[in-house]
Amino acid sequence: MGFEERCEIASLSGAAENGLERLCKISGDGIRSAPTEAGIERIEANFQGNGFSPHRHDTYAIGLTLHGVQRFKYRGSERASCPGQVIVIHPDEVHDGGAGTETGLRYRMMYIPPEMIAQALGRRTLPHVCSPVLTDPVFRKSLIEALQDLEAEMGDLRVFDSLAELAACLNRFSDDARPMGRALDWPVLKLCADFLREHAADPIGSADLEAVSGLDRFSLSRQFRAAFGTSPHRYLVMRRLERVKIGLADGECLAGAATANGFADQSHMSRHFKQAFGMSPGKWRQLNAAIA
């Protein structure tokens, strides 16, 4: 089935009035972001050539290629996703991304905190999907529904319905050979995550988290990674970078955004920003302004 046919199916299912029918056209590099809800980010991006240099984030990145070929390096191999295929990138996995052909690339993606996936699955440890590119009509349909209406909020009911469906899809494709691991102390882990989020601009050390959790730093590190897909330090850095993005979108200067959010200076912030998002903060602001 060609992508033109898939666009028609999307329109017949009600996606046309929400703007998905225009996704068969590419007008230039840019990123468009939906309002963040429950910690979930949704974006639409289009690129000619390279989009992102190697980077990693602390969320699941789940999305759909809509036009062109999406090529990326992941776990030591070259990958490619064609229109209608699902992409699944695990937390803290290094990857890049860009257009694989001269026709350019358009895709939509959701960035979901891993603890929300674990909670949707009954507080199990995280599902592990071996292949980053999947062809599955159920998964694709769930993503189309979740990635519509980028201009508006989804609302609580739709957010958690989508989470339940997407978590079930991830679980269906997960590697069942992986050990389930020990039970996690979710109330304590949530306290730690909330503390890191609320005090992101402050200097935080292991002793602070030990005081909050009552766990030694090694037990906390192991459990935190199992629940959130990343280390407490990476989680803290990503919360700081979230604040930086908000500041930049509101017109704050780079140096001001850095010092206001716990970074030593602009260079320190920029280095972490590129490692997390695959581009400099200045480039990110430029691309967002291009589709604003």
C-alpha angles and dihedrals in degrees: 000000000000124000092248087062091047090053089054092050090049090052093049090052091058100267095115096074088051093057104258093121091071091058090091088075130070121203103175144304115316148122126227119194130201122216110283113248128187088346092304119129123200123191143172116211135181128188143174108212121339117011107174134017117221110302142141135216132195097241137075107262108209123171154127133259106228105177134011127359119307109211125188143155115242132166092352098309138095111248134189133195123196128202112298095020122123121235122206119187117180124224115277094009113137114234142148130205147200148129116309096199138037092255090076132231137270125180143155123223141185122210108206125186106242093227088064090056091049092049092048088055094052097273095297121150115274123291114243117214112197099201118057092202120059135177107206127138095209094051090044092051092050090052094047089055093047095045099051123101099032088170093064139045118261096221128228098283094051093043094056094039088055091046092053092049095045093045089052090051092050091048091050091057096038123120103258091194091073115101115251093226129210125316114276126231095235100178091054093044091050090051089054094047091048090049092051092048096047094045098036093127092052128082106261127186137185091264090061092055092044088055092049096045106030088224127116114252095254096051089045092050093051095047094042092054092048091053103036103026094237143057124277089249093053090046090054093048091050092051088052091050091051088058090047091055091051091050094048091049088053092053101262115154120249096248092048093048090051099051094040092057106048102273121131092231144327093284092053091050094045092052092053092042093056092045090053102039105021096241140064119271089246091055091047091053091048093051093048091050090051092067099028 
